[in-house]
Structure formats: structure tokens, C-alpha cells
Amino acid sequence: MSAQLAALVVPPYRPMPEMTAQHLLQSMGLVAQAAAAGRSLEATLGAANAESITRAAASLVARAVQDPATTFNEPWAGALVQEVATGFVDLLATEAGALVPQLPMRRVPLVRGAARVPMRKPGAAVNLAAAWRAEGAPIRVGALTVSGTVLTPKSMGVMGTYSKEALSAAAPSDLEAIIREAILVDSAKVLDATFFDDQAATDERPAGIGYGIPAGDTAVSSGTTTRNITDDLRARLDQLLANGYGNARTTRWVMNSGSAATLAAEFAEVQTRGTLLGYAIMSAPTVPSDVVYLMDFRAVAFTADAPLIEVSDEAVVHEESDPAALEEDISVASPVRSLFQTNCAAMKAIWEVNWQLLAPGAVQVLQDVAW
């Protein structure tokens, strides 16, 4: 086949561009702008001279029709779902300071509304160890008992109302700022607060990582002296190692920023290397101030979908912001706003996410910390 004919038959290879935080923020802002201006998403993307990766991300964020990958379209455009999902999780960390997305958990993609996590069956004997053998002797045969769990996503959602005049006049950068501040920052606080609590899972939310920890894997702080702190934390590490966990790549101390500052003042290892007893420390103000965790994140699975952004100017909205009231009869929530009658628009953001501790023993908890 001649080179000229081959060029006609085989499309040129285009590597998938790297999606940055700015691409995703731009795509979310343009989706909101299109709805506020009453224009099609394609027209808005064209007017903004959006890059091809921003166009593809916007189609996913808006759940718009996305042409399949063909010889005439970018071949990566139809395979961007996980890239957008990962990008949004990273945005929560880089733009909003959320700690949860920074944790070295097992990231599992959502496939047809569920994340399937293969794992060694809890309590199964370790039976894959190699054995020494003489030349010509049989090789040991082990067995691996595998089970699995399925994570179905839990939904986080928020709505905000704005005058349509303000939204129509806003530049894409203004809408990016709204999304960054009103959606990312506030949602990051809720995400961290839920992950680090000790509440059971419900139909609405996942279980906090401190829920259901066995008695042997938790202890109460013995005091605030350097000796108290050392003894308490060493006891949690010894128990984690006894449970068969403690991989240096995936194990972290997790604590409130104030507790981390205390350790930095007391221990040279923390000051110079950011580690304690050989393990890295991660901290944030959103971690409870009276709890210190030691976790091997090999045993924690995390899944998230791409965010969904919608804007409407026709709905009737019950503007109730009290979470307790939302658990009651929302039909009597007040005030009630007709977006059409007041010439307003509402921006809705939905994000599906879940996590799960896959096996007992991988989380150690020190409670009632006062340092």
C-alpha cells in the first residue's frame, strides 16, 4: 500500500491531551453560561473558542450527547469519563483543600453505576508464600481465596439561585469562580467531615472511617506529655503491624492540623522529614481535633463519578438550606421561588461518590486527644 493511500485509510494518531484543573473548571463554567444565556452548549463552546478537551469534558459534565470516537472525531473524546471524574476529585484537593482526595486509597472506577472491588477474603489464610526448593523439586502450589464488594454511589448535591441578569452578564471566568467557591470549597468540607466521622452508613451517605472499629484497634489518649504521646502512638502502630498492615507506601498518620503542629514542636523527625515512627503524616483542619488515625489505605476503596452541572430557569424551588428541615416534608419548605416568574436561574451540582473499609484491622484510632 502506498504511503498516500495509507494516509487516506488510517487516521493520524492523536495522543490524548492531558486534562488540567483549568480545563474542567472552564467546562463547568461554560455549561452554566450556556444555560443562563439560553444558547446551545455547542454554540457557547464555539464562541469561547474552547479547546477540544474542554469541549469533551463539557459534554460529560452536562451529560450532553457525545459523538462516539470515529475516524472523523478525536479518538479519545469518548473515553474521557474517568478522566473527568478523577479530575474533579483532584480539584477538590488542589482548589478546595479537601484531604480525602489526597489519601492513597484504592481508586476504583464506576462502571454502569457500580464499582466492583476484588479483594482477598477477610480472615483467609495467607497461602501464596513462595517456598525454597531444590533443583528439579516440585514448586509449591498455593491458593488465593478471593471475594469482592460492590460500591454503589451515594449522591452529594447542592443548588444555588441567581438572578438571570447576573448569570447572563457573567463571563466564563466569573462562573468558574462561583463553581470553585460555592461548590468545590463548601463540598470539600462536607466530604472531609463525613469521611472522618464515626457514623454508620445510611441510604444517603457512606459510613465514616471511624465507624465499627474493633475495640482492640482503638484506645483513649493517656495524656499530653511527650512520653504519653510516644507510648500512645507506638501502641497503635504495634497493633496495626500485628493485624498484618503497615505498608510504608500506603500507611499514613491522619490528624487535625493542630495535632500535627504539636508533633512538629515535640519531635525532630516530624520537623525534618514530616514522618513519625517512619510513617508520613497528613493533616487538615477538617479532621476532628480529638482523634488521630493510623490507616493502611490498601484496605480502603474509593469511587467517584464525573460531576453533573445543570442550570434551569423554569423550576419552582423550595429554598430550604437547613439540612434538618430537608429530612422532613419539603413541600412546606420556605421560601418558595418561581424561577420563571422572578427571572432567576438555579445551578444544580450533583456528584456521586462512595468509599468503604474493605477489611478490619487496617484502621487504628486514638481518641480523646488533647494535644
C-alpha positions as CSV (number, residue, x, y, z in Angstrom):
1,M,0.0,0.0,0.0
2,S,1.4,3.4,-0.9
3,A,2.0,6.0,1.8
4,Q,-0.6,8.3,0.1
5,L,-3.3,5.6,0.2
6,A,-2.4,4.6,3.8
7,A,-2.8,8.2,4.9
8,L,-6.3,8.1,3.5
9,V,-7.3,4.8,5.2
10,V,-5.6,5.1,8.6
11,P,-6.3,8.3,10.6
12,P,-3.3,10.0,12.1
13,Y,-2.7,9.1,15.7
14,R,-3.6,11.9,18.1
15,P,-2.5,11.3,21.7
16,M,-5.0,12.1,24.4
17,P,-4.3,15.6,25.7
18,E,-3.7,16.0,29.4
19,M,-6.8,17.4,31.1
20,T,-5.9,20.0,33.7
21,A,-7.9,21.5,36.5
22,Q,-8.4,24.6,34.4
23,H,-10.0,22.6,31.6
24,L,-12.5,21.1,34.0
25,L,-13.3,24.4,35.6
26,Q,-13.7,26.0,32.2
27,S,-16.0,23.3,31.0
28,M,-18.3,23.6,34.1
29,G,-18.4,27.4,33.7
30,L,-19.3,27.2,30.0
31,V,-22.1,24.7,30.8
32,A,-23.6,27.1,33.2
33,Q,-23.2,30.0,30.9
34,A,-24.9,28.2,28.0
35,A,-28.0,27.5,30.1
36,A,-28.1,31.0,31.5
37,A,-27.9,32.6,28.1
38,G,-30.4,30.2,26.6
39,R,-27.9,29.1,23.9
40,S,-26.8,25.6,22.9
41,L,-23.7,24.2,24.6
42,E,-22.0,23.8,21.2
43,A,-22.6,27.5,20.3
44,T,-21.3,28.6,23.7
45,L,-18.2,26.4,23.3
46,G,-17.6,27.8,19.8
47,A,-18.0,31.4,20.9
48,A,-15.4,30.8,23.7
49,N,-13.0,29.1,21.2
50,A,-12.8,26.2,23.7
51,E,-10.1,23.6,23.3
52,S,-11.2,20.1,22.2
53,I,-10.6,18.6,25.6
54,T,-12.7,21.3,27.2
55,R,-15.5,20.6,24.7
56,A,-15.4,16.9,25.6
57,A,-15.3,17.5,29.3
58,A,-18.3,19.9,29.0
59,S,-20.3,17.3,27.2
60,L,-19.8,14.9,30.0
61,V,-20.4,17.4,32.8
62,A,-23.7,18.4,31.1
63,R,-24.5,14.8,30.2
64,A,-24.9,16.1,26.6
65,V,-24.8,13.8,23.6
66,Q,-21.2,12.9,22.9
67,D,-20.3,11.6,19.5
68,P,-18.6,8.2,19.6
69,A,-14.9,8.1,18.8
70,T,-14.6,7.7,15.0
71,T,-12.0,8.3,12.3
72,F,-13.6,11.8,12.0
73,N,-13.5,12.7,15.7
74,E,-10.9,12.8,18.3
75,P,-10.4,9.1,19.3
76,W,-10.1,9.9,22.9
77,A,-13.3,12.0,23.3
78,G,-15.5,9.0,24.1
79,A,-13.1,7.7,26.7
80,L,-12.9,10.8,29.0
81,V,-15.4,9.8,31.7
82,Q,-12.9,8.5,34.2
83,E,-10.5,11.4,33.4
84,V,-13.2,13.9,34.3
85,A,-14.1,12.0,37.4
86,T,-10.5,11.9,38.6
87,G,-10.0,15.5,37.6
88,F,-12.9,16.6,39.8
89,V,-11.6,14.6,42.7
90,D,-8.2,16.3,42.3
91,L,-9.9,19.7,42.0
92,L,-11.4,19.2,45.5
93,A,-7.9,18.7,46.7
94,T,-6.0,21.4,44.8
95,E,-8.7,24.1,44.6
96,A,-10.6,23.5,47.8
97,G,-8.1,21.9,50.1
98,A,-10.0,18.7,50.7
99,L,-7.9,16.0,52.4
100,V,-9.9,12.9,51.3
101,P,-8.8,13.1,47.7
102,Q,-5.1,13.2,48.8
103,L,-5.3,10.0,50.7
104,P,-3.6,7.0,48.9
105,M,-6.8,4.9,48.7
106,R,-7.6,2.3,46.1
107,R,-9.3,4.3,43.3
108,V,-12.0,2.2,41.7
109,P,-13.8,3.4,38.5
110,L,-17.6,3.4,38.4
111,V,-18.9,1.1,35.6
112,R,-22.6,1.1,34.8
113,G,-23.4,2.7,38.2
114,A,-21.3,0.5,40.4
115,A,-17.7,-0.1,41.4
116,R,-16.5,-3.7,41.8
117,V,-13.6,-4.2,44.2
118,P,-11.8,-7.5,44.2
119,M,-10.1,-8.4,47.4
120,R,-8.6,-11.2,49.4
121,K,-11.3,-12.7,51.6
122,P,-11.1,-11.3,55.1
123,G,-9.7,-13.8,57.5
124,A,-8.5,-16.1,54.8
125,A,-5.1,-17.7,55.5
126,V,-2.1,-16.3,53.7
127,N,-1.3,-19.1,51.3
128,L,0.7,-17.6,48.4
129,A,4.1,-17.5,50.0
130,A,6.9,-18.9,48.0
131,A,8.9,-21.9,49.4
132,W,12.5,-22.8,49.0
133,R,13.1,-25.8,46.7
134,A,15.9,-27.9,45.4
135,E,16.7,-28.0,41.7
136,G,14.3,-30.4,40.0
137,A,12.0,-30.5,43.0
138,P,8.2,-29.6,42.7
139,I,7.2,-26.0,43.1
140,R,4.8,-25.3,45.9
141,V,1.2,-24.7,44.9
142,G,-0.7,-22.1,46.9
143,A,-4.2,-20.8,46.8
144,L,-5.8,-17.4,46.9
145,T,-9.3,-17.0,48.4
146,V,-10.8,-14.0,46.6
147,S,-14.0,-12.2,47.4
148,G,-15.3,-8.9,46.3
149,T,-17.5,-6.0,47.3
150,V,-19.6,-3.6,45.2
151,L,-19.7,0.1,45.9
152,T,-22.9,1.8,44.8
153,P,-22.5,5.6,44.7
154,K,-24.0,8.0,47.2
155,S,-25.1,11.3,45.9
156,M,-23.9,14.8,47.1
157,G,-26.0,17.6,45.7
158,V,-26.3,21.4,46.1
159,M,-28.4,24.1,44.4
160,G,-27.9,27.9,44.2
161,T,-30.2,30.5,42.8
162,Y,-29.1,33.6,41.0
163,S,-30.7,36.4,39.0
164,K,-30.8,35.6,35.3
165,E,-29.5,39.1,34.5
166,A,-26.4,38.4,36.6
167,L,-25.8,35.0,35.1
168,S,-26.2,36.2,31.5
169,A,-23.8,39.0,32.0
170,A,-21.2,36.8,33.7
171,A,-18.0,35.9,31.9
172,P,-16.9,32.2,31.9
173,S,-14.2,33.2,34.4
174,D,-16.9,34.6,36.8
175,L,-18.8,31.3,36.6
176,E,-15.7,29.3,37.2
177,A,-15.2,31.4,40.4
178,I,-18.7,30.7,41.5
179,I,-18.2,26.9,41.0
180,R,-14.9,27.0,42.7
181,E,-16.1,28.9,45.8
182,A,-19.7,27.8,46.1
183,I,-19.5,24.2,45.0
184,L,-15.9,23.0,45.4
185,V,-14.9,24.6,48.7
186,D,-18.1,24.0,50.6
187,S,-18.5,20.4,49.3
188,A,-14.9,19.7,50.3
189,K,-15.7,20.5,53.9
190,V,-18.7,18.2,53.9
191,L,-16.7,15.4,52.2
192,D,-13.9,15.5,54.8
193,A,-16.3,15.8,57.7
194,T,-18.2,12.8,56.6
195,F,-15.2,10.6,55.9
196,F,-13.5,11.2,59.2
197,D,-16.6,10.8,61.5
198,D,-17.8,7.6,63.2
199,Q,-21.4,7.4,61.9
200,A,-22.9,4.4,60.2
201,A,-23.8,4.2,56.5
202,T,-27.3,5.2,55.5
203,D,-29.2,5.4,52.3
204,E,-27.9,9.0,51.9
205,R,-24.2,8.7,52.9
206,P,-21.3,6.3,53.4
207,A,-20.0,5.2,56.8
208,G,-17.4,7.3,58.4
209,I,-14.0,5.7,58.5
210,G,-14.2,5.5,62.3
211,Y,-17.4,3.5,62.3
212,G,-17.3,0.0,63.7
213,I,-13.6,-0.1,64.6
214,P,-13.0,-3.2,66.8
215,A,-12.2,-2.5,70.5
216,G,-8.6,-3.7,70.1
217,D,-7.9,-1.2,67.4
218,T,-8.9,1.9,69.3
219,A,-7.6,3.5,72.5
220,V,-8.0,6.6,74.6
221,S,-5.2,9.1,74.9
222,S,-3.2,8.7,78.1
223,G,-2.0,12.3,78.4
224,T,-0.2,15.3,76.8
225,T,3.4,14.7,77.7
226,T,6.0,13.7,75.1
227,R,6.1,10.2,76.8
228,N,2.3,9.9,76.7
229,I,2.2,10.8,73.0
230,T,5.0,8.4,72.1
231,D,3.6,5.5,74.0
232,D,0.0,6.0,72.7
233,L,1.1,6.3,69.0
234,R,3.6,3.4,69.3
235,A,0.8,1.2,70.7
236,R,-1.4,2.0,67.7
237,L,1.5,1.2,65.3
238,D,2.2,-2.1,67.0
239,Q,-1.4,-3.1,66.8
240,L,-1.6,-2.2,63.1
241,L,1.5,-4.3,62.4
242,A,0.1,-7.2,64.4
243,N,-3.0,-7.0,62.2
244,G,-0.9,-7.6,59.1
245,Y,-0.9,-4.0,57.9
246,G,1.6,-1.1,57.8
247,N,2.9,-0.9,54.3
248,A,5.1,2.2,54.2
249,R,3.8,3.3,50.8
250,T,0.1,3.3,51.8
251,T,0.1,3.9,55.5
252,R,-0.4,7.4,57.0
253,W,-1.0,9.1,60.2
254,V,-4.1,11.4,59.7
255,M,-4.9,14.1,62.2
256,N,-6.1,17.7,62.7
257,S,-3.7,20.4,61.8
258,G,-3.3,21.5,65.4
259,S,-2.2,18.0,66.5
260,A,0.3,17.9,63.6
261,A,1.7,21.3,64.8
262,T,2.1,19.8,68.3
263,L,4.1,16.8,67.0
264,A,6.3,19.1,64.9
265,A,7.2,21.1,68.0
266,E,7.9,17.9,70.0
267,F,9.7,15.5,67.6
268,A,12.7,16.3,65.4
269,E,11.6,13.5,62.9
270,V,8.3,15.4,62.2
271,Q,10.2,18.7,61.8
272,T,12.8,17.4,59.3
273,R,11.0,14.6,57.4
274,G,7.3,15.0,58.0
275,T,7.1,11.5,59.4
276,L,6.5,9.9,62.8
277,L,7.8,6.4,63.6
278,G,8.7,6.1,59.9
279,Y,5.2,6.9,58.5
280,A,4.1,10.1,56.8
281,I,1.7,12.5,58.5
282,M,-1.3,14.0,56.7
283,S,-3.3,16.7,58.4
284,A,-6.1,19.2,57.7
285,P,-8.4,21.4,59.8
286,T,-11.4,19.2,58.8
287,V,-10.1,16.2,60.7
288,P,-11.7,16.0,64.2
289,S,-9.3,17.7,66.7
290,D,-9.6,15.0,69.3
291,V,-8.9,12.0,67.1
292,V,-5.7,10.6,65.5
293,Y,-6.0,7.9,62.8
294,L,-3.3,5.5,61.6
295,M,-4.5,3.8,58.4
296,D,-3.2,1.5,55.8
297,F,-5.1,2.7,52.7
298,R,-4.6,-0.5,50.8
299,A,-7.8,-1.6,52.6
300,V,-9.9,1.5,51.7
301,A,-11.6,1.7,48.4
302,F,-12.9,5.0,46.9
303,T,-15.0,5.6,43.8
304,A,-16.5,8.7,42.2
305,D,-18.3,9.7,39.1
306,A,-17.9,12.8,36.9
307,P,-19.9,15.7,38.3
308,L,-23.2,16.8,36.8
309,I,-23.9,20.5,36.4
310,E,-27.4,21.7,35.4
311,V,-29.0,25.1,35.1
312,S,-32.7,25.8,35.0
313,D,-34.8,28.9,34.7
314,E,-38.3,27.3,34.8
315,A,-38.5,25.3,38.0
316,V,-40.2,26.1,41.3
317,V,-37.6,25.9,44.0
318,H,-38.1,25.3,47.8
319,E,-35.2,27.4,49.1
320,E,-34.6,25.5,52.3
321,S,-30.9,25.4,53.4
322,D,-31.3,23.7,56.8
323,P,-30.3,20.0,56.4
324,A,-32.6,19.0,59.3
325,A,-35.6,20.6,57.6
326,L,-34.8,18.8,54.4
327,E,-35.3,15.5,56.2
328,E,-38.9,16.5,56.9
329,D,-41.7,17.4,54.5
330,I,-40.0,19.5,51.8
331,S,-43.4,20.5,50.4
332,V,-43.7,23.1,53.2
333,A,-40.2,24.4,53.0
334,S,-39.9,28.2,52.5
335,P,-39.4,30.5,50.8
336,V,-40.7,29.1,47.5
337,R,-39.3,30.8,44.4
338,S,-40.6,30.5,40.9
339,L,-37.5,30.9,38.7
340,F,-39.6,31.8,35.7
341,Q,-41.6,34.5,37.5
342,T,-38.6,36.1,39.2
343,N,-36.4,35.8,36.1
344,C,-33.9,33.8,38.0
345,A,-31.9,30.6,37.3
346,A,-30.8,27.8,39.6
347,M,-27.5,26.0,39.3
348,K,-27.5,22.4,40.5
349,A,-24.4,20.3,41.1
350,I,-24.6,16.5,41.7
351,W,-21.7,14.3,42.5
352,E,-21.8,10.6,43.1
353,V,-19.1,9.2,45.5
354,N,-18.6,6.3,47.9
355,W,-15.9,4.7,49.9
356,Q,-15.5,1.6,52.1
357,L,-13.1,0.0,54.6
358,L,-12.6,-3.4,53.0
359,A,-11.2,-5.3,55.9
360,P,-10.9,-4.9,59.7
361,G,-7.6,-4.1,61.3
362,A,-6.3,-1.5,58.8
363,V,-7.5,1.5,60.8
364,Q,-6.3,2.4,64.2
365,V,-7.9,5.2,66.3
366,L,-6.6,7.2,69.2
367,Q,-9.5,9.1,70.9
368,D,-9.8,12.0,73.3
369,V,-6.6,13.6,72.0
370,A,-5.9,16.9,73.8
371,W,-2.5,17.7,72.3
